[in-house]
């Protein structure tokens, strides 16, 4: 990306103005606490892709600006949302995430006079009733606060990320990921994700290998459960890491299946 002036698009008092941006669909079970924790932002923008529940009603009742946009995939949907914001500085949040008081204070302090054009924050994931603070669950650094003039979301269908040439600063305080989905729903989602990942690798003509199929899950387990002390998170930590290991296996197994079918990528 080219060099862009560091002057903020707008300033509230002595703080650079921020737009909180969410993409949603049928999130009435989670969106209330999420939006309540964003009241300090200068704008809250919600992009809805066809909710059939009370998501839109609840968002508007909390003062959010709501727009409708047909689902385009995670990366493209988030990039569209960022472009609709009123301010150049955006804070991208999912409906099942809550900005903690400590993170809110850290963001406000950073925006008094930004030393960076993008910021990462530690995300703490709640799984089976417990916040995971070891293994692969913490700190789960996520780049979520940035100046959209120097950064954008990737177009990945899954596991999208923010693309920027800027060196990101790091904030204090947790972004609390408190998904209310059941283990059954979580496993269904992981199944969809691994299919999308395998499809993406196949389109890139990546060939599967027996080594990755067998060794990658074991290496992942040793890294997160042993070296990064995942065992300290008890049974929830063990289950979370084992599912992650199986996802690695499933992604590579599905890639084998795509090549075995000898079909053209994307068909």
Phi, psi and omega in degrees: 000146180286168179288139181230145178304140183279359181294131180292155180290327178201157182227135176255111185064242178253010184245138176298133182291144183232138170254122172276133187234131179228144167251135188217160167198120178053059184245027185298335181287339187239335194290335181302299179300326179299309182290326178300328181276002181244011184299336181284345180289156182285337176207143171238118182246125180245122177256112184258138181246044173101041179297139178253003180250208185265017183304308183296316179301315181293322180295314180294323179297336180263012174087009180282149171273124186247133175231152177256140177206128181301140183302131183236008187101152188304307183297310181295323180294318180292322179294321176300315182299316181300322182291340181272351184295152180280339182243153180286329176275125183234145175243110185266120185230145172269156185296336180261022177242148181230129176283116181291163179300321180293320179291319177303314180296321180294319179295314180300319180295318181295326183278356174297319177203083187306126177270346180227169177257359178205149183222139172263154176222148179283127177258130180251119186266132176263125184220128182051042174082007183224135174285125183272120183241019177217187177059222180272358185273343185197141351282128180267084186293127181232131175275107186234344181245120183201162173274115186294348177286345181233012182206157178203163176280143174291167182263016181299141179289336179209154183055045177294156180214164180275131180256125177202153174267354182284147173282124184276139171277173180235138182259160176259155181094146187269143164269111187275117178262106189239064182297134180264005183289153179284166177298324178299314180294323179297316180293323177299318180296318180296325177296318177294317182298316182293329176294316179295321179294317179296319178298318181296317179295322180294321178295332177275003179064031176284128180271138177283162178218150178298323180301311179294321181301317185268319189274326184303316179297322181291319178297318179299317181297313180298320182296309188271325183276325183260298186293323181258019169060036178299336180296340179288347178269011175066206181298317178303320179295318179297313181297317181298316181289320179296320177298319178298321178294318178295324178300320178298317178296314184297318179302313181289325177295319179293327177295320174302317181296321179295317179291325179296327179285343177052040177259164179287142180305137176089352180262000000 
